[in-house]
């Protein structure tokens, strides 16, 4: 499969733009490369939260209140597990459980996460390709004021409350990025790479930490465009702003552009951050200013169209 557009994303925030892209592109023209640094083994099951959030979102099955899991979920399994004194800090809904059980069975049978995802996602009604960033384990681990915490222990178990000192992406040095993504990035016909407004340090960095993927992104002929997850000095969702403060970074869209320096050709800034445009452009990327806050399907599609139009202008400028 040779997509025209490759989107890079994590879970909730990034999936919104991925959904917008999926509504304006024919399915064969879009592939979504998803963070697996959040993946972990829980209760003997292989859980891939970001792959699942993107899957459920594109299938229209996602739980919009929680931001993760399935809509109209029931929790009998968790209620019973709690009664039995089992581990109840991470919630697996009754219907969501089926995905983890089936994925785990097939992984144990020797199939790759990529192959399993390619088979299961159309069964749930997802048409574009969803590619896990790697079939090898990469695990995000945080050094915090409460010690070293695996990602889900930090994010869900401790609600992202501990102060983060540093972040490691264990296994990223040796993990082989998804070969389909490398092939897409090397294809001269690729028209755009979109870094969705996911948390740069928690959701996008695990992808960039794989040397071969970073090199392929740096070398692709397609314009690479990042959409800022920071608007008016605040994160749209999740602990991005808190984390940036802890890492000693000013909580601005400019800090995110700096994080992507050298990799991106274009940066999409919200209208609220217009005053940062010149400073960011001075660091290298072309800047586009559009409304980036996605409140409904229409705004997801509008942002997707704006990003692809920006990519078109960048392609024409270098042609
Ligand atoms: N997030 C929570 O805040 N609490 C949960 O209990 C939880 C369970 C869960 C189960 C399956 C799944 O696919 C995702 C789940 N998430 C939960 C979301 C997830 O852990 C994080 O949002 C992502 O890893 C960050 O992108």
Boltz pocket constraint, residues with backbone or C-beta under 6 A from the ligand:
constraints:
  - pocket:
      binder: B
      contacts: [[A, 10], [A, 11], [A, 12], [A, 38], [A, 47], [A, 48], [A, 49], [A, 50], [A, 52], [A, 53], [A, 68], [A, 69], [A, 89], [A, 90], [A, 91], [A, 92], [A, 96], [A, 152], [A, 155], [A, 156], [A, 203]]
      max_distance: 6.0
